[in-house]
Amino acid sequence: MRQAVAGIDFAPILPVWLLAALALLALLALAPAVWRRARGAWWRALAFALLLLALGNPRLVEETREMRPDIALLVVDRSDSARLGARGATIEAARREIEARAVRLPDLELRTIEVPEAGRQGTLLFAAAERALADIPRPRLAGVILLSDGQAHDVPAAPPVEAPVHLLLPGRPGETDRRLRVVEAPGFGIVGRSVELRVAIEDLGVPPGRADGPGGSARLTVRRAGTAPRVESVRVGADHRITVPIERGGPTVVEIAAEPLPGEVSELNNRAVVTINGVRDRLRVLLVSGEPNPGERTWRRLLKADPNVDLVHFTILRPPEKDDLTPLNELALIAFPVRELFQQKLRDFDLIVFDRFANRGILPPAYLRNIANYVRQGGALLLSVGPEFVGPTSLALTPLGAVLPVRPPLGAGSVREGAFRPLVTETGARHPVTAGLPGANRPVPAAGAPPGGSGAAGGPAGAGPGGAGPGGAGSDGAAPGWGRWYRSIGADPRAGATVMEAGGGEPLLLLDRVEEGRVALMLSDQIWLWSRGHDGGGPQAELLRRTAHWLMHEPELEEEDLTAQIEDGRLLAERRSLSADPPPEFTVTAPDGTVTRRRPEPGAPGRAGLTMPATLPGVWEVSDGTRAVFAAAAAANPLEIADLRADEARLRPIVEATGGGARWLGPEAAGGEPAVPELRRVSPGRDAAASGGRGWIGLRRNGDHTVTGIAALPLLPPWLALPLVLGTALLAWRREGR
């Protein structure tokens, strides 16, 4: 818009300091005449004034201006707390009303920006406003209007602008909110011990005099995954300690909920979820080698490589029946502490390993019965057997045989000699111990040794136990890429799962659950060949590590299990099973009680998974009809839900420092129109908001412009100034001459 503005301007012919000197001389010349009250003194003063005015060169100046509209910034809060309840609708309605009113104001441009949810950083209201203000010239800024609940987490110490900042809040003053704050929560806990949490219930906006306010009491519900909820009475505003036992490895999910406060804004921050990861403290393993053998070093290296394992290893150097009168102090450093290990401290061990151990009277039946009971009550037993497992010295013929997954082998013919490549069975492909082992059931490169073995022990491909015939090939008919073994022990499985097999389909590795405990049986003593890299080697370290950890109840290796976790706002549930049947339907229960039923998608063998959105904080429950697991969804933005009240306290210093106003948009009611204050244009230096009530809010009128043209007309040109000065001087002379 163009505008013409006229005014008087001076363009002095002489420098200003010289004009000031002339004016001083004129005063000195006039002073005596004025003092004597001489005739013509005032005419002389008029002549001097006209002369000085002519030297000042007054002009009538007319400017043609291009007026630039002022710019107001509307900042709309779209964070989670600003969308709580009817706040989102109230803010959106106020936005539309402000934009409609701004259009009717002349010389005003309204720019609108939205502040999105900022994750775990809270509401970054001023960061978004400053990015928008960078594109607005400050001389044109009329003001900033904040449509927010007041919960901003980047409020600067000083106002970012000199223009008025106004705050419009949804709802009404005096809101209350109860929150549950986790003061201290450990991330880890030792299995078998307890950890302690510290929490506090805090009431915001509640005066101390209320019974349910600070100093009162409230009920606190503690729910641990898989247990019944526990309700405790807690004093509001004080720390409260909660003891949580860690009963198993892996995550333990604890949900803590405070009872609602009557009339509070929301119950969103009344609950908290804590995940404590259970870890085992220094696993104790007992390794007993029945005789020196090449595989003994493999077991020792595996167990010693884990810094979290305390290994106790004994090797029987000479059986009792071999008495050659060698002094006892030359047979071993210490005597084999049979009674101490297998009676007094047996339950201190997390895992017992027998490596080629034969029953030659070293362990009496009572001690072997103790080991069997140890297994039934939750212990772990691993056996790697060789020819000693056949015949009268076999451990299968002792009280320990009651917990072994095979029948005692009969006769020396149960020892199978001949080259074969270990195979993962169809069940093993679904079992976490053997699933996905590198090189499992993979073809051997053509340049390698023939799949059927070599020498007298082997045969041509497809013939005998060393070839790729029955039992010598994987499910796809190809020989595996692992190195060959040369001995296995034939046995009839009676329990457990056969996860690996030898040539001819004979069981090689069996895993079994016995009441509360677990047993693993390796029907070969040849795994040490893999550790030496024979014939290409194999994943002996990974296989033995998985087996040992499965025996010690590692949650990640459970073969029949249901797991759930929440990552990036999505629920990931997975079911593992040895069954080949289609997986059952999952039932998902959200923290608010909403139930969803979905069919999981089949994945790797023995696995089926489900992925779905999980944005609601709290404990999510997933069930497959047999098992139920829990996953913790923490609040996506803890700062955002720390205080859910609409409150002007944080932003009031900025509003008051800029001369703006804070106004409430009225009650939040579905479909109700917010009470948006009137928009007015005010001059710089004037009040920018009404003193009380909703009233109005002001946007500064800056009058910023660009001059496009100037026209100047001299008011005392020389041809006019000269006769005026001379005429006035002549009148003064004549007056004084009378």
C-alpha positions in Angstrom: 0.0 0.0 0.0 1.3 3.4 -1.0 1.0 6.4 1.3 2.0 10.1 1.0 3.4 11.9 4.1 4.1 15.7 4.1 6.3 17.6 6.6 8.7 20.5 7.2 12.4 19.8 6.9 15.5 22.0 7.1 18.5 21.8 4.8 20.9 24.5 6.3 23.0 26.4 3.8 25.7 26.9 6.5 26.9 24.3 9.0 24.8 24.1 12.1 27.6 25.2 14.4 28.0 28.3 12.3 24.3 29.0 12.5 24.5 28.6 16.3 27.3 31.1 16.4 25.4 33.6 14.3 22.4 33.2 16.6 24.6 33.9 19.6 26.0 37.1 18.0 22.5 38.2 17.2 21.5 37.8 20.8 24.5 39.8 21.9 23.6 42.5 19.5 19.9 42.6 20.6 20.6 42.4 24.4 21.6 46.2 24.9 18.6 47.4 22.8 16.2 45.1 24.7 17.8 46.2 28.0 17.3 50.0 27.1 13.8 49.2 25.7 14.9 51.0 22.5 12.5 51.6 19.8 12.7 49.1 16.9 14.4 46.4 19.0 11.7 43.8 18.2 11.9 44.7 14.5 15.6 44.2 14.7 15.0 40.8 16.4 12.6 39.8 13.6 15.2 40.7 11.0 17.8 38.5 12.7 15.2 35.7 12.9 14.3 35.9 9.3 18.0 35.9 8.3 18.7 32.8 10.4 15.6 31.1 9.1 16.6 31.8 5.5 20.0 30.4 6.2 18.3 27.2 7.7 16.6 26.7 4.4 13.2 25.4 5.5 11.5 23.1 3.0 8.1 21.4 2.6 8.9 17.7 2.0 6.5 15.2 0.7 7.5 11.4 0.9 5.8 8.6 -1.0 6.0 5.5 1.2 5.5 1.8 0.4 4.0 0.5 3.7 5.0 -3.0 4.8 2.5 -5.0 6.8 3.4 -6.1 10.3 3.8 -9.8 11.0 2.4 -11.7 14.0 3.5 -15.2 14.8 1.0 -17.8 16.1 2.7 -20.8 17.8 0.4 -23.8 18.1 1.4 -26.5 20.7 0.9 -30.0 19.3 2.7 -31.9 22.1 1.0 -34.9 23.9 0.0 -32.8 26.9 -1.6 -30.2 24.7 -3.7 -32.8 23.0 -4.9 -34.3 26.3 -8.6 -34.6 26.6 -10.5 -31.8 24.8 -7.4 -29.5 24.8 -6.5 -30.4 21.2 -9.9 -29.5 20.0 -9.9 -26.3 22.0 -6.6 -25.2 20.7 -7.6 -26.0 17.1 -10.8 -24.0 17.4 -8.9 -21.1 18.9 -6.4 -21.3 16.0 -9.1 -21.1 13.4 -10.7 -18.1 15.2 -7.5 -16.2 15.5 -6.6 -16.7 11.9 -10.1 -15.5 10.8 -9.8 -12.4 12.9 -6.3 -11.6 11.8 -7.4 -11.6 8.2 -9.8 -8.7 9.0 -7.1 -6.5 10.6 -5.4 -4.2 8.0 -1.7 -4.2 7.5 -1.2 -7.5 9.4 0.2 -10.8 8.2 -0.3 -13.8 10.5 2.2 -16.7 10.3 1.3 -20.0 12.0 3.7 -22.7 13.1 3.1 -26.0 14.9 5.3 -27.4 17.6 5.4 -31.2 17.3 6.0 -33.8 20.0 9.8 -33.9 20.7 10.2 -37.4 22.1 12.1 -37.5 25.4 13.1 -33.8 25.3 9.8 -32.3 26.5 8.0 -29.5 24.6 10.5 -27.3 22.8 8.2 -24.3 22.3 10.7 -21.5 22.1 13.1 -23.5 19.9 10.4 -23.7 17.2 9.4 -20.1 17.7 13.0 -18.9 17.3 13.4 -20.8 14.0 10.3 -19.0 12.7 11.4 -15.6 14.0 14.6 -15.9 12.1 12.6 -15.3 8.9 10.7 -12.3 10.3 12.3 -8.8 10.3 12.2 -7.5 13.8 10.9 -4.0 12.8 7.8 -5.7 11.4 7.1 -8.1 14.3 3.8 -7.2 15.8 3.7 -9.9 18.5 3.8 -13.6 19.3 0.7 -15.6 20.3 1.3 -18.9 22.1 -1.5 -21.5 22.0 -0.3 -23.9 24.6 -1.0 -25.6 27.9 2.0 -23.8 29.3 4.1 -26.9 29.8 7.2 -25.8 27.9 10.7 -27.1 28.7 13.0 -24.7 26.9 11.8 -21.3 28.4 14.7 -18.8 28.1 15.9 -16.6 30.9 15.2 -13.4 28.9 12.5 -12.7 26.4 13.6 -13.6 22.9 11.8 -10.6 21.3 10.8 -7.1 22.3 7.3 -7.4 20.8 4.4 -8.5 23.1 4.1 -12.3 23.8 0.6 -13.5 24.6 -0.3 -16.9 26.1 -3.7 -18.5 25.5 -4.3 -21.6 27.6 -7.0 -24.3 27.1 -9.2 -25.1 30.1 -9.5 -23.1 33.3 -7.2 -22.2 36.2 -6.9 -24.4 39.3 -6.4 -27.8 37.7 -5.0 -30.6 39.8 -2.8 -33.6 38.9 -1.4 -36.6 40.7 1.8 -38.1 39.5 3.9 -41.1 40.5 7.6 -40.4 40.4 10.3 -43.1 40.4 13.0 -41.7 42.6 15.4 -44.6 42.3 15.3 -47.9 40.3 18.2 -50.3 39.7 18.6 -51.5 36.1 20.0 -54.9 37.2 19.5 -57.4 40.0 21.1 -60.6 41.1 19.0 -63.7 40.6 17.9 -65.1 44.0 18.1 -61.7 45.7 15.9 -58.7 46.0 16.2 -55.1 44.8 14.7 -52.0 46.3 12.8 -49.3 44.4 12.0 -45.8 45.7 8.9 -44.0 44.5 6.9 -41.0 45.5 3.3 -39.9 45.0 3.0 -36.2 44.5 -0.2 -34.0 44.1 0.2 -30.9 42.0 -2.2 -27.9 42.5 -3.7 -29.4 45.6 -3.6 -27.2 48.7 -2.0 -28.8 51.8 -5.3 -28.6 53.7 -7.1 -31.2 51.6 -7.3 -34.7 53.0 -6.1 -36.3 49.8 -3.4 -33.7 49.2 0.1 -33.4 50.5 0.5 -35.1 53.9 -2.5 -37.4 53.2 -2.4 -41.0 52.1 -3.1 -42.8 48.9 -3.2 -46.5 47.8 -0.3 -47.8 45.7 -0.7 -51.0 43.6 2.4 -52.9 42.8 2.1 -55.6 40.1 5.0 -57.9 39.1 4.8 -60.0 35.9 3.1 -63.3 36.7 2.2 -62.4 40.3 -0.9 -61.1 42.0 -1.1 -57.3 42.6 0.0 -56.0 46.0 -1.8 -52.9 47.4 0.0 -50.6 50.0 -0.9 -47.4 51.7 1.5 -44.6 51.0 1.9 -41.1 52.4 1.5 -38.4 49.7 4.7 -36.4 49.1 7.1 -38.9 50.9 9.4 -41.5 49.4 8.2 -45.1 49.6 10.4 -48.2 49.3 9.3 -51.3 47.4 11.1 -54.6 47.6 11.2 -56.7 44.4 12.6 -60.2 44.4 14.5 -61.3 41.3 13.6 -64.9 40.7 14.8 -65.5 37.2 17.3 -64.2 34.6 16.2 -61.7 32.0 13.8 -58.8 32.4 11.5 -58.5 35.4 8.7 -56.0 34.7 7.2 -54.2 37.6 4.1 -51.9 37.2 3.4 -49.4 39.9 0.1 -47.4 40.0 -1.2 -44.8 42.3 -5.0 -44.4 42.9 -6.6 -41.5 41.0 -7.0 -38.1 42.6 -10.6 -37.0 42.4 -11.0 -34.3 39.8 -7.4 -34.6 38.4 -6.7 -33.7 34.8 -5.6 -37.2 33.7 -4.4 -40.5 35.1 -1.7 -40.8 32.5 1.1 -40.1 34.9 -0.4 -42.1 37.8 1.5 -45.2 36.8 5.1 -46.1 36.1 6.8 -49.2 34.7 10.2 -50.4 35.8 12.2 -53.1 34.0 14.9 -54.9 36.1 17.3 -57.2 34.3 18.1 -60.3 36.3 21.6 -61.5 36.1 23.3 -64.5 37.7 26.2 -63.9 40.1 29.3 -65.9 39.4 28.0 -69.2 37.9 29.7 -72.1 39.7 30.4 -75.1 37.4 31.8 -78.5 38.5 33.6 -80.5 35.8 34.6 -84.1 36.5 36.6 -85.9 33.9 36.6 -89.6 34.3 40.0 -90.0 32.6 42.4 -87.8 30.7 41.2 -87.5 27.1 41.6 -85.0 24.2 38.2 -83.5 24.8 39.0 -82.5 28.4 40.8 -79.4 27.2 37.8 -78.4 25.1 35.5 -78.3 28.1 38.0 -76.5 30.2 38.7 -73.8 27.6 35.0 -73.2 27.1 34.2 -72.8 30.8 37.3 -70.8 31.6 36.7 -68.3 28.7 33.6 -67.0 30.5 34.8 -64.5 33.2 31.4 -65.0 35.0 32.1 -68.7 35.6 33.8 -70.2 38.6 35.1 -73.6 37.5 36.0 -76.5 39.7 37.6 -79.2 37.7 38.7 -82.7 38.8 40.3 -85.4 36.6 40.4 -89.1 37.7 44.0 -89.9 36.8 43.8 -93.5 38.0 40.8 -95.7 38.7 40.6 -97.5 42.0 41.2 -101.0 40.6 44.7 -100.0 39.3 46.9 -100.1 42.3 50.6 -99.9 41.5 51.8 -98.8 44.9 52.4 -95.2 43.7 52.5 -92.9 46.7 49.3 -90.8 47.1 51.3 -87.5 47.1 52.4 -88.3 43.6 49.0 -89.0 42.2 47.3 -85.6 42.7 47.7 -82.3 44.3 44.7 -82.9 46.6 42.5 -85.8 47.3 39.1 -86.0 45.4 36.7 -84.4 48.0 33.8 -86.7 47.2 31.7 -86.0 50.3 32.2 -82.3 50.2 31.3 -81.9 46.6 28.4 -84.4 46.2 26.8 -84.1 49.6 27.7 -80.9 51.5 28.1 -78.3 48.6 26.3 -80.0 45.8 23.5 -77.4 45.6 26.1 -74.6 45.4 26.8 -75.5 41.8 24.8 -74.2 38.9 26.0 -76.9 36.5 27.6 -80.3 36.8 29.5 -81.7 33.9 30.6 -85.4 33.6 33.1 -85.9 30.8 33.7 -89.6 30.1 33.0 -90.6 33.7 32.6 -94.3 34.5 31.1 -95.7 37.7 34.1 -97.5 39.2 33.1 -97.1 42.8 34.5 -93.5 43.1 31.0 -92.2 43.7 28.8 -94.3 46.0 25.2 -94.8 45.0 24.1 -92.4 47.7 26.0 -89.6 46.1 24.7 -90.4 42.6 21.2 -90.4 44.1 22.0 -86.9 45.5 22.9 -85.7 42.0 19.6 -87.1 40.6 17.7 -85.3 43.3 19.7 -82.1 42.6 18.6 -82.3 39.0 14.9 -82.9 39.9 15.0 -79.8 42.2 16.2 -77.4 39.5 19.9 -78.4 38.9 21.7 -78.8 35.6 23.6 -81.9 34.4 25.6 -82.3 31.2 27.2 -85.6 30.2 29.6 -86.2 27.4 30.1 -90.0 27.1 32.3 -92.4 25.2 32.9 -96.2 25.3 32.7 -96.1 29.1 28.9 -95.5 28.8 28.5 -99.1 27.5 28.6 -102.0 29.9 28.5 -102.4 33.7 30.3 -99.2 34.5 27.8 -97.0 32.7 26.2 -94.1 34.7 22.9 -95.2 33.1 22.9 -98.2 35.4 23.3 -96.2 38.6 20.6 -94.1 40.4 21.6 -91.3 38.1 20.1 -93.2 35.2 16.7 -92.3 36.4 17.2 -88.7 35.1 19.0 -89.6 31.8 17.0 -89.4 28.6 18.2 -92.8 27.1 18.0 -96.4 28.0 21.3 -98.1 29.0 23.0 -99.3 25.8 23.5 -103.1 25.6 26.8 -104.7 24.6 29.9 -103.4 23.0 28.1 -103.2 19.7 26.6 -99.9 20.8 29.9 -98.2 20.2 29.6 -97.1 16.5 33.0 -96.5 14.9 33.1 -94.8 11.5 33.2 -91.3 10.0 30.0 -89.3 10.0 29.1 -85.6 10.0 26.8 -84.5 12.8 23.4 -83.3 11.7 20.8 -81.0 13.2 17.5 -82.8 13.3 14.1 -81.4 12.3 13.4 -80.8 16.0 16.9 -79.3 16.5 16.2 -76.8 13.7 13.4 -75.4 16.0 15.3 -75.7 19.3 17.2 -72.5 20.3 20.3 -74.6 21.3 20.9 -75.8 17.7 18.8 -73.5 15.6 20.8 -71.3 13.2 24.2 -72.9 14.1 26.6 -71.8 11.4 27.3 -74.5 8.8 24.5 -76.7 10.0 23.3 -79.2 7.3 25.3 -77.3 4.6 26.8 -78.9 1.6 30.5 -79.5 1.6 32.5 -77.6 -1.2 33.3 -79.8 -4.2 37.0 -79.3 -3.6 36.8 -80.7 -0.1 36.9 -84.3 1.2 34.2 -86.6 -0.1 31.1 -86.5 2.1 31.3 -90.2 2.6 34.5 -90.0 4.7 37.9 -91.5 3.9 40.0 -94.5 4.6 38.6 -97.8 6.0 36.2 -96.1 8.2 34.4 -94.3 5.4 32.8 -95.3 2.2 31.7 -93.8 -1.1 29.1 -91.1 -1.0 25.7 -92.4 -0.3 27.0 -95.7 1.3 27.3 -96.6 4.9 27.2 -94.4 8.0 30.0 -92.2 6.7 28.3 -91.2 3.5 25.3 -89.2 2.6 22.9 -92.1 2.7 20.2 -92.5 5.3 21.0 -90.5 8.3 24.0 -88.9 6.6 22.2 -86.1 4.9 20.2 -83.1 6.1 16.5 -82.4 5.4 17.5 -81.1 1.9 19.5 -84.3 1.1 22.9 -82.5 1.3 25.7 -83.4 3.6 26.5 -80.7 6.3 29.5 -78.5 6.1 30.8 -79.5 9.5 33.9 -81.7 10.2 33.5 -85.4 10.6 33.5 -87.3 13.9 34.5 -91.0 14.1 32.7 -92.4 17.1 29.2 -92.3 18.6 27.3 -94.3 21.2 24.1 -96.1 20.2 21.2 -95.7 22.6 17.4 -95.7 22.6 15.9 -92.3 23.5 13.1 -92.5 26.1 12.6 -88.8 26.9 13.6 -85.4 25.8 14.3 -83.9 22.4 17.0 -85.2 20.0 18.4 -82.1 18.5 21.5 -83.6 16.7 22.0 -87.0 15.2 24.9 -89.1 13.9 25.0 -91.3 10.8 22.0 -93.6 10.3 19.8 -91.3 12.3 21.3 -92.3 15.6 20.7 -89.7 18.4 23.8 -87.6 19.2 22.7 -84.8 21.4 19.6 -85.0 23.6 18.1 -82.3 25.8 15.6 -83.2 28.5 13.7 -81.5 31.3 13.4 -83.5 34.5 10.9 -82.0 36.8 12.5 -78.6 37.8 15.9 -79.4 36.3 17.5 -80.1 33.0 19.8 -82.8 31.5 21.9 -82.7 28.3 23.5 -85.9 26.9 26.2 -85.9 24.2 26.5 -89.5 22.9 30.0 -89.0 21.5 33.4 -87.9 22.9 34.6 -86.5 19.5 33.6 -82.8 19.7 37.2 -81.9 20.4 37.9 -82.6 16.7 36.0 -79.4 15.9 38.1 -77.4 18.3 41.2 -78.6 16.4 39.8 -77.6 13.1 39.8 -81.2 11.8 38.1 -81.6 8.4 37.0 -77.9 8.5 36.0 -78.0 12.2 32.6 -76.8 13.5 30.9 -74.5 16.0 31.9 -76.4 19.1 32.2 -73.3 21.3 28.8 -71.9 20.3 27.1 -75.3 20.6 28.6 -76.0 24.1 27.9 -72.5 25.2 24.3 -72.7 24.2 23.9 -76.1 25.8 25.4 -75.0 29.1 23.3 -71.8 29.2 20.1 -73.7 28.3 20.8 -76.1 31.2 21.1 -73.1 33.5 17.7 -71.7 32.5 18.9 -68.9 30.2 15.6 -67.2 29.1 16.8 -66.6 25.6 17.3 -70.3 25.0 13.9 -71.5 26.2 12.5 -73.9 23.6 8.9 -73.4 24.6 8.5 -69.8 25.4 6.7 -66.6 24.6 8.5 -63.3 24.7 7.4 -59.7 24.3 9.2 -56.4 24.2 8.4 -52.8 23.1 10.8 -50.9 20.8 10.2 -47.5 19.2 6.5 -47.6 20.1 5.8 -51.1 18.7 5.1 -54.3 20.5 7.2 -57.3 19.3 6.0 -60.7 20.5 7.6 -64.0 19.5 6.6 -67.5 20.3 9.1 -70.4 20.2 8.0 -74.0 20.1 9.2 -77.4 19.1 5.8 -78.2 17.7 5.3 -78.1 14.0 1.6 -77.2 14.4 0.5 -73.7 13.3 0.9 -71.2 16.1 -2.2 -70.2 18.2 -3.8 -66.8 18.2 -2.2 -64.2 20.4 -4.3 -62.2 22.8 -2.8 -58.7 23.5 -4.1 -56.7 26.5 -3.1 -53.0 26.5 -2.5 -51.0 29.7 -6.0 -49.5 29.5 -7.7 -52.9 29.3 -8.2 -53.0 25.5 -8.0 -56.6 24.2 -6.7 -57.4 20.7 -6.6 -60.8 19.1 -4.2 -61.5 16.2 -2.7 -64.4 14.5 1.2 -64.3 14.5 3.2 -64.6 11.3 5.4 -67.8 11.0 9.1 -67.0 10.8 12.2 -69.2 11.2 11.5 -72.9 12.1 9.7 -73.1 15.4 9.1 -69.3 15.6 6.2 -67.1 15.0 6.0 -63.3 15.6 3.6 -60.5 15.9 4.3 -56.7 15.5 1.7 -54.0 16.4 1.7 -50.4 17.6 2.1 -49.9 21.3 2.2 -46.2 22.1 0.2 -46.3 25.4 2.6 -46.4 28.4 2.2 -49.1 30.9 2.3 -52.9 31.0 1.2 -54.8 27.9 0.2 -58.5 28.3 0.6 -61.1 25.5 -0.9 -64.6 25.8 -1.0 -67.5 23.5 -3.5 -69.4 25.5 -0.9 -71.3 27.5 1.7 -68.7 28.6 1.3 -65.0 29.4 4.2 -62.5 29.2 4.5 -58.8 30.0 6.3 -56.0 28.2 6.9 -52.6 29.6 6.2 -49.4 27.6 7.7 -46.4 29.3 6.3 -43.0 28.6 7.6 -41.7 25.3 8.2 -38.3 26.8 8.7 -38.4 30.6 9.1 -34.6 30.8 5.8 -34.1 29.0 3.8 -36.1 31.4 5.5 -35.0 34.6 2.9 -32.2 35.0 -0.3 -32.5 33.0 -2.0 -29.3 34.3 -2.6 -26.4 32.0 -0.5 -23.8 33.9 0.8 -20.4 33.1 3.6 -20.3 35.7 6.5 -21.3 33.5 5.7 -18.8 30.8 4.4 -15.9 32.9 7.9 -14.2 33.3 8.3 -14.0 29.5 4.7 -12.8 29.0 5.0 -10.1 31.7 8.5 -8.9 30.6 7.1 -8.2 27.0 3.9 -6.5 28.2 1.7 -9.4 26.9 -1.1 -11.2 28.6 -2.1 -14.7 29.6 -5.7 -15.7 29.0 -7.7 -18.8 29.5 -9.8 -20.1 26.6 -12.6 -21.3 28.9 -13.9 -24.8 29.9 -12.9 -27.7 27.7 -16.2 -29.1 26.4 -16.7 -31.2 23.4 -18.0 -29.0 20.6 -17.8 -25.9 22.7 -16.2 -22.7 21.2 -13.3 -21.3 23.1 -13.5 -17.8 24.5 -10.7 -16.2 22.3 -9.9 -12.7 23.3 -10.3 -9.8 20.8 -7.3 -8.9 18.7 -6.4 -5.1 18.6 -3.6 -3.1 17.1 -1.8 -0.9 19.5 0.9 1.8 19.1 4.4 1.2 20.5 4.7 2.0 24.1 1.0 1.4 24.8 -0.5 -1.4 26.8 -0.7 -4.6 24.8 -3.3 -6.5 26.9 -6.3 -5.7 29.0 -5.6 -5.4 32.7 -8.1 -8.1 33.8 -10.6 -10.7 32.5 -10.5 -12.1 29.0 -10.7 -8.7 27.3 -8.3 -8.3 24.4 -4.7 -8.8 23.4 -2.8 -6.2 21.4 -0.5 -6.6 18.4 1.9 -3.7 18.0 1.5 -1.3 15.0 5.1 -0.7 13.8 4.5 1.4 10.7 7.5 0.0 8.9 7.8 1.3 5.4 10.1 1.9 2.4 10.5 5.4 0.9 9.8 5.3 -2.8 9.9 9.1 -3.6 10.6 12.5 -2.1 9.4 16.0 -3.3 10.9 19.1 -1.6 9.6 22.8 -1.9 11.7 25.6 -0.3 9.6 27.8 2.0 12.1 30.8 2.0 13.8 30.8 -1.4 16.5 33.6 -1.9 14.2 35.7 -4.0 11.7 35.9 -1.1 14.1 35.8 1.9 16.2 38.8 0.7 13.3 41.4 0.5 11.8 40.2 3.8 15.1 40.6 5.6 15.9 44.0 4.1 12.3 45.2 4.6 12.4 44.2 8.2 15.8 45.8 8.8 14.6 49.1 7.2 11.5 49.2 9.4 13.7 48.6 12.5 16.0 51.5 11.4 13.2 53.9 10.8 11.6 53.0 14.1 14.8 53.6 16.0 15.5 56.9 14.1 12.4 58.6 15.4 
